[in-house]
Amino acid sequence: MDETSDEPPTSAVLLDNCHFSQVVFNNVEKFYVPGGDVTCYYTLTQNIVPRGKDWVGIFRVGWKTTREYYTFMWAPLPSDARSDTAVQQQIQFKAYYLPKDDEYYQFCYVDQDGVVRGASVPFQFRAETEDDILVVTTQGEVEEIELQNRNLHKENEELKASCASLQKQNIDLQEELNKTQELQNSLESLRCNTEKLELELNSLKKENKHLKELDDCREAELHQLKEQIQNVTSDKERLETRLKTALDRMDQLQSQVLNYEKEVENLSHMDRDKTEQLESLKEENRQLHVTRTQQKEQNKNLGRCMEYLKGSKAKRSLCLSCCLQNGQQQNRDLMKELEEQKRLFQILQAKKNEADEENQKLREENDRLLRHLSQEVSSFSVVSQAQAPIPASEVGGFLYGNPYSDFICNYFVLQVSIRKCPICNEVFPEDIETSQYEVHVQSHLLECPLCSETFEKSNKQVFDDHIFCHGLE
């Protein structure tokens, strides 16, 4: 075999796709003497482009594929590879690698794709015989030679028929080669499509994995939202309980306020009655003063009468004495009545002072209760808006409405009349316009664009969660 270690590129393709006319072998002998080197001469036509892995092999006649070579040599590249004309080349086969039998062989030029590009005429490896030496023979020998020539001619015709059969077989093999190449192209196309499908499958698997991860994240977020909703529901129930308690407390405070108002009204009536009594006593006291003044005048007149009547008769003196005693007794009675009126006036004055003090205490208690009530309602309204981001129609959970809604509305009317901000507790003057007060209160709030629910700006996270809940619906 060849002295090189590399195997030549071969193919299982049959002879149908071979092109024997692209390389032409020249000066091929009918036989070569065994034991000597063989030089192969061939011509590269302009229809072939020689490459580094092209080779020339010796094949036994009747071969089917290029794998059936006996020996080979690498075809040297021509010095002018770009020439458009035919190029003469030669290769020398060493005697050691040549066949030792007398079968028919031929040279074949095979490119690096394993396709035959040229083939020579058959030849043999045998020693020179006497038939090959020109001698002078007799007529009988000539006839015998002519017979041998006819036999050789007949054998040549048979070889030509065999060559024609080989060429036909070559054409068939070429067609099969074309079909095989088409199948190979289809196979390559299918492989490419398979690789593309595998890439798409891997991409879909990655996308599916990513979607599963997103689904897990969504489920975790949903579970967290459910927990938040449960917390909000519990806060709502707790606030409803607090609201009910606060409303009950408001009822009690309202009844107490009504009782206090009735007591204040009664005390006011009593105050007015006592004031009238005091005025009446003052009038009586004034009248008593007038009477006492008149009595003093009468006493003076009596003194003067006594001085005038000192020189009168005893009867007249006795009469005057009796009149004086009667006047003194009347004067003592009037003084006693005056003292009694003064004492009664002091008692009424003390009762009036006590009533005033009690009235003042009741007013202070009433103001304290009103302030406490306003603080409870204000804190409840702010907390319920901040921690229960649900539509206002569902707050409280009353089937037939809130029975204390009128009182709460009245309370907010009272708050508006006070002009006090329910969030920052800033107090406004009474002459401020309603629009300015509403703008100030609205500046503390965030309004949901979907359900018009309001939240304090300090509870921005609750407002964002409320908006996110709308997005999940």
C-alpha positions in Angstrom: 0.0 0.0 0.0 1.0 3.7 0.1 4.0 4.7 2.2 2.0 7.6 3.7 0.0 7.2 6.9 -3.0 9.2 5.9 -6.0 7.5 4.3 -7.2 9.1 1.1 -10.7 10.6 1.0 -13.1 8.0 -0.5 -16.8 7.6 -1.0 -19.3 4.9 -1.2 -20.9 6.7 -4.2 -21.2 4.5 -7.3 -19.9 5.3 -10.8 -23.0 7.2 -12.0 -21.8 10.6 -10.7 -18.2 10.3 -11.8 -16.7 12.6 -14.5 -13.9 10.7 -16.4 -13.3 13.4 -18.9 -11.9 16.1 -16.5 -8.5 14.3 -16.2 -6.9 12.5 -19.1 -4.2 9.8 -18.6 -1.4 9.8 -21.3 1.2 7.2 -22.5 -0.4 4.3 -20.6 1.4 1.0 -21.4 -0.5 -2.2 -22.1 1.6 -3.9 -19.4 4.3 -2.9 -16.8 7.2 -5.2 -15.8 6.9 -6.3 -12.2 9.7 -5.2 -9.8 10.1 -1.7 -11.4 8.7 1.7 -10.6 5.8 3.0 -12.7 5.4 6.6 -13.8 1.9 7.8 -14.4 1.4 10.7 -16.9 -1.9 12.6 -16.9 -3.4 16.0 -18.0 -5.5 18.3 -15.8 -8.1 20.0 -18.1 -9.5 23.4 -17.5 -12.8 21.8 -16.1 -11.2 20.7 -12.9 -9.7 22.7 -10.0 -7.0 20.6 -8.2 -7.0 20.6 -4.4 -4.6 19.5 -1.7 -6.4 16.2 -1.0 -6.7 14.9 -4.6 -5.0 11.6 -5.3 -4.3 9.1 -8.0 -5.0 5.4 -7.3 -4.5 2.1 -9.0 -7.8 0.1 -9.2 -8.5 -3.4 -10.4 -10.9 -3.4 -13.4 -14.4 -3.9 -12.3 -14.3 -1.7 -9.2 -17.5 -0.2 -7.9 -16.5 2.5 -5.4 -13.4 4.5 -4.7 -12.8 2.5 -1.5 -11.6 -0.4 -3.6 -8.3 1.1 -4.5 -5.1 -1.1 -4.4 -2.6 1.7 -3.8 -2.5 5.5 -4.2 -0.3 8.6 -4.3 -1.2 12.2 -3.4 -1.6 14.3 -6.5 0.8 17.2 -6.5 -0.6 20.7 -7.0 0.4 22.4 -10.3 2.7 25.3 -10.0 0.3 27.6 -11.9 -3.0 26.8 -10.1 -5.0 29.6 -11.8 -4.1 28.6 -15.3 -7.0 28.2 -17.7 -5.2 25.7 -19.9 -4.5 22.0 -19.6 -1.6 21.1 -17.2 0.7 18.1 -17.6 1.4 16.2 -14.4 3.1 12.9 -13.4 3.4 10.6 -10.4 5.8 7.7 -9.8 4.5 4.6 -8.0 7.2 2.6 -6.1 7.6 -1.1 -7.2 7.1 -2.3 -3.6 3.5 -1.1 -3.5 2.4 -2.3 -6.9 0.3 -5.4 -7.6 2.0 -8.8 -8.1 -0.7 -10.6 -10.1 -1.4 -10.4 -13.8 -5.0 -8.9 -13.4 -6.1 -5.8 -15.4 -5.7 -2.5 -13.6 -6.2 1.2 -14.4 -5.2 4.6 -13.1 -8.0 6.8 -11.5 -7.8 10.5 -10.5 -10.0 11.0 -7.3 -10.7 14.5 -5.8 -10.8 15.2 -2.1 -14.6 14.7 -2.1 -14.1 11.0 -3.2 -15.4 11.6 -6.7 -13.5 10.1 -9.8 -12.5 12.8 -12.2 -10.6 10.6 -14.8 -9.6 7.0 -15.6 -7.0 5.4 -17.8 -7.2 2.4 -20.2 -6.6 -1.1 -18.5 -3.1 -2.5 -18.2 -1.3 -5.5 -16.6 1.7 -6.1 -14.5 3.5 -9.0 -16.1 6.9 -9.9 -17.6 7.9 -9.4 -21.2 7.1 -12.5 -23.4 8.3 -13.8 -26.7 5.1 -12.6 -28.3 6.3 -9.1 -27.8 9.6 -9.7 -29.8 9.6 -9.1 -33.5 10.9 -12.2 -35.3 10.7 -13.6 -38.8 8.5 -16.6 -39.0 7.2 -18.9 -41.7 3.8 -18.8 -43.4 2.3 -21.2 -41.0 3.5 -19.1 -38.1 2.1 -16.1 -39.8 -1.3 -17.8 -40.1 -1.0 -18.7 -36.4 -0.2 -15.1 -35.5 -3.2 -13.9 -37.6 -5.3 -16.4 -35.7 -4.0 -15.0 -32.4 -4.6 -11.5 -33.7 -8.2 -12.4 -34.5 -8.6 -13.8 -31.0 -7.0 -10.7 -29.6 -9.3 -8.6 -31.8 -12.3 -10.6 -30.5 -11.0 -10.2 -27.0 -10.7 -6.4 -27.7 -14.3 -6.3 -28.8 -15.3 -8.0 -25.7 -13.3 -5.5 -23.7 -15.0 -2.7 -25.6 -18.4 -4.2 -24.8 -17.3 -4.5 -21.2 -16.1 -0.8 -21.3 -19.5 0.2 -22.7 -21.2 -1.7 -20.0 -18.9 -0.1 -17.5 -19.7 3.4 -18.9 -23.4 2.6 -18.7 -22.9 1.4 -15.2 -21.0 4.6 -14.5 -23.9 6.6 -15.7 -26.3 4.7 -13.5 -24.0 5.2 -10.6 -23.8 8.9 -11.4 -27.6 9.1 -11.2 -27.6 7.2 -8.0 -24.9 9.6 -6.7 -27.1 12.6 -7.6 -30.0 11.0 -5.8 -27.8 10.3 -2.9 -26.5 13.9 -2.9 -30.1 15.1 -3.0 -30.9 12.8 -0.1 -27.9 14.1 1.8 -29.0 17.7 1.1 -32.5 16.8 2.4 -30.9 15.2 5.4 -28.8 18.3 6.1 -31.9 20.4 5.7 -33.7 18.1 8.1 -30.8 18.3 10.5 -30.8 22.1 10.4 -34.6 22.2 11.0 -34.1 19.7 13.8 -31.4 21.9 15.4 -33.7 25.0 15.0 -36.6 23.1 16.6 -34.3 22.0 19.4 -33.2 25.6 20.0 -36.9 26.7 19.9 -37.7 23.8 22.3 -35.0 24.9 24.7 -36.2 28.5 24.5 -39.7 27.4 25.2 -38.5 25.3 28.1 -36.6 28.3 29.5 -39.7 30.5 29.0 -41.9 27.9 30.6 -39.5 27.8 33.6 -39.6 31.6 33.8 -43.4 31.6 33.6 -43.5 29.0 36.4 -41.3 31.2 38.6 -43.5 34.1 37.8 -46.5 32.0 38.7 -44.9 31.1 42.0 -44.2 34.8 42.7 -47.8 35.6 41.8 -49.1 33.0 44.1 -46.9 34.3 46.9 -48.1 37.9 46.3 -51.7 36.6 46.2 -51.2 34.8 49.5 -49.7 38.0 51.0 -52.6 40.0 49.7 -55.1 37.5 51.2 -53.3 37.9 54.5 -53.5 41.6 54.2 -57.2 41.4 53.3 -57.8 39.2 56.4 -55.9 41.7 58.5 -57.9 44.6 57.0 -61.1 42.6 57.7 -60.1 42.0 61.3 -59.3 45.7 61.6 -62.6 46.5 60.1 -64.5 44.3 62.6 -62.5 45.8 65.4 -63.2 49.3 64.2 -66.9 48.4 63.8 -66.8 47.2 67.4 -65.1 50.4 68.5 -67.6 52.4 66.4 -70.5 50.7 68.0 -69.0 51.3 71.5 -68.3 54.9 70.6 -71.8 55.4 69.3 -73.2 53.8 72.5 -71.0 56.1 74.5 -72.2 59.0 72.3 -75.8 58.0 73.1 -75.0 58.0 76.8 -73.2 61.3 76.5 -76.0 62.8 74.5 -78.5 61.7 77.1 -76.3 63.1 79.8 -76.0 66.3 77.8 -79.7 66.5 77.4 -80.2 65.8 81.2 -77.6 68.5 81.9 -79.3 70.9 79.5 -82.6 70.2 81.3 -81.0 70.8 84.7 -79.3 73.9 83.4 -82.7 75.1 82.1 -84.4 74.3 85.4 -81.6 76.1 87.2 -82.0 79.0 84.8 -85.7 79.1 85.7 -84.9 78.8 89.4 -82.3 81.5 88.9 -84.8 83.7 87.2 -87.4 83.0 89.9 -84.9 83.8 92.6 -83.8 86.8 90.8 -87.4 87.9 90.7 -87.8 87.1 94.3 -84.6 89.1 95.0 -85.9 92.0 93.1 -89.2 91.7 95.0 -87.3 91.6 98.3 -85.2 94.6 97.2 -88.4 96.4 96.4 -89.9 95.5 99.8 -86.6 96.5 101.4 -86.8 99.9 99.6 -90.3 100.3 100.7 -89.3 99.4 104.3 -86.5 102.0 104.1 -89.1 104.5 102.9 -91.4 103.4 105.7 -88.6 103.7 108.2 -87.7 107.1 106.9 -91.3 108.1 107.3 -91.3 106.6 110.8 -88.3 108.7 111.6 -90.1 111.7 110.4 -93.0 110.8 112.5 -90.7 110.2 115.5 -89.3 113.7 114.9 -92.8 115.1 114.7 -93.7 113.3 117.8 -90.6 114.6 119.6 -91.5 118.0 118.5 -95.1 117.4 119.7 -93.7 116.1 123.0 -91.7 119.2 123.4 -94.7 121.3 122.4 -97.0 119.4 124.8 -94.6 119.4 127.8 -96.4 122.3 129.3 -99.9 120.9 128.6 -102.1 119.2 130.9 -101.6 115.8 132.4 -104.3 114.3 130.3 -102.6 115.6 127.2 -99.3 114.4 128.5 -100.7 110.9 129.2 -102.2 110.9 125.7 -99.0 111.9 124.2 -97.1 109.3 126.3 -99.5 106.6 125.0 -99.1 107.8 121.5 -95.3 107.8 122.0 -95.3 104.2 123.4 -97.5 103.1 120.5 -95.2 104.8 118.0 -92.1 103.2 119.7 -93.8 99.8 119.6 -94.7 100.3 116.0 -91.1 101.4 115.3 -89.8 98.2 117.1 -92.1 96.1 115.0 -90.9 97.8 111.8 -87.3 97.3 112.8 -87.9 93.6 113.5 -89.6 93.2 110.1 -86.7 95.1 108.5 -84.2 92.7 110.1 -86.2 89.7 109.0 -86.2 91.1 105.4 -82.5 91.6 105.5 -81.9 88.1 106.8 -84.2 86.7 104.1 -82.3 88.8 101.5 -79.0 87.4 102.6 -80.3 83.8 102.4 -81.7 84.4 98.9 -78.4 86.0 97.9 -76.4 83.0 99.2 -78.8 80.6 97.3 -78.4 82.7 94.2 -74.6 82.5 94.5 -74.8 78.7 95.0 -77.1 78.4 92.0 -74.6 80.5 89.9 -71.7 78.3 91.0 -73.7 75.1 90.2 -74.7 76.6 86.8 -71.0 77.4 86.0 -69.9 73.9 87.0 -72.6 72.4 84.8 -71.5 74.5 81.9 -67.9 73.5 82.3 -68.9 69.8 82.5 -71.0 70.3 79.4 -68.1 71.9 77.5 -65.7 69.0 78.7 -68.2 66.4 77.5 -68.6 68.1 74.1 -64.8 68.3 73.6 -64.4 64.6 74.6 -67.1 63.6 72.2 -65.6 65.6 69.3 -62.1 64.0 69.9 -63.6 60.4 69.9 -65.5 61.0 66.7 -62.6 62.7 65.0 -60.1 60.0 65.9 -62.5 57.3 64.8 -63.1 58.9 61.4 -59.4 59.3 60.7 -58.5 55.7 61.8 -61.4 54.2 59.8 -60.4 56.0 56.6 -56.7 55.1 57.0 -57.0 51.4 57.8 -60.2 50.3 56.0 -59.6 51.0 52.2 -63.0 49.7 51.1 -66.0 51.5 49.6 -67.9 53.8 51.9 -71.2 52.0 51.3 -69.7 48.8 53.0 -68.3 50.5 56.2 -70.1 49.4 59.3 -71.9 46.5 57.8 -75.4 47.7 58.8 -78.1 46.1 56.8 -80.6 49.0 57.1 -78.2 51.8 57.4 -76.4 53.5 60.3 -78.9 54.6 63.0 -76.4 57.2 64.2 -75.7 58.8 60.8 -77.9 61.8 61.5 -76.0 62.5 64.7 -72.6 62.1 63.0 -73.8 64.5 60.2 -74.9 67.0 62.8 -71.5 66.6 64.5 -69.7 67.3 61.3 -71.9 70.3 60.7 -70.9 71.5 64.2 -67.3 70.9 63.3 -67.7 73.0 60.1 -69.2 75.8 62.2 -66.3 75.6 64.5 -63.8 75.7 61.5 -61.3 73.3 63.0 -59.3 71.0 60.8 -60.1 67.4 61.8 -56.6 66.2 60.8 -54.1 68.8 61.9 -56.5 70.5 64.5 -55.8 73.9 63.1 -58.5 76.4 64.1 -59.7 78.9 61.5 -61.5 82.2 62.2 -65.3 82.2 61.8 -65.2 84.6 58.9 -63.1 82.3 56.7 -64.7 81.1 53.5 -65.9 77.5 53.2 -63.9 76.9 50.0 -60.7 77.9 51.7 -61.4 75.5 54.6 -62.3 72.7 52.3 -59.1 73.2 50.2 -57.1 73.0 53.5 -58.7 69.8 54.5 -58.4 68.3 51.0 -54.6 69.0 51.0 -54.2 66.4 53.8 -56.1 63.7 51.8 -55.5 61.3 48.8 -58.5 60.4 46.7 -58.9 57.1 44.8 -59.7 57.8 41.1 -61.8 54.6 40.9 -64.1 54.5 44.0 -63.5 58.1 45.4 -62.3 56.7 48.7 -60.1 59.2 50.6 -56.9 58.5 52.6 -54.5 60.6 54.6 -51.2 61.5 52.9 -49.4 60.1 56.0 -50.9 56.6 55.0 -49.4 56.6 51.5 -48.7 52.8 51.6 -52.3 52.0 52.5 -53.4 54.2 49.5 -51.0 52.3 47.1 -52.3 48.9 48.4 -55.8 50.1 47.8 -55.0 51.1 44.2 -53.2 47.7 43.7 -56.4 45.8 44.9 -58.4 47.6 42.2 -55.8 46.3 39.7 -56.4 42.7 40.8 -60.2 42.9 40.2 
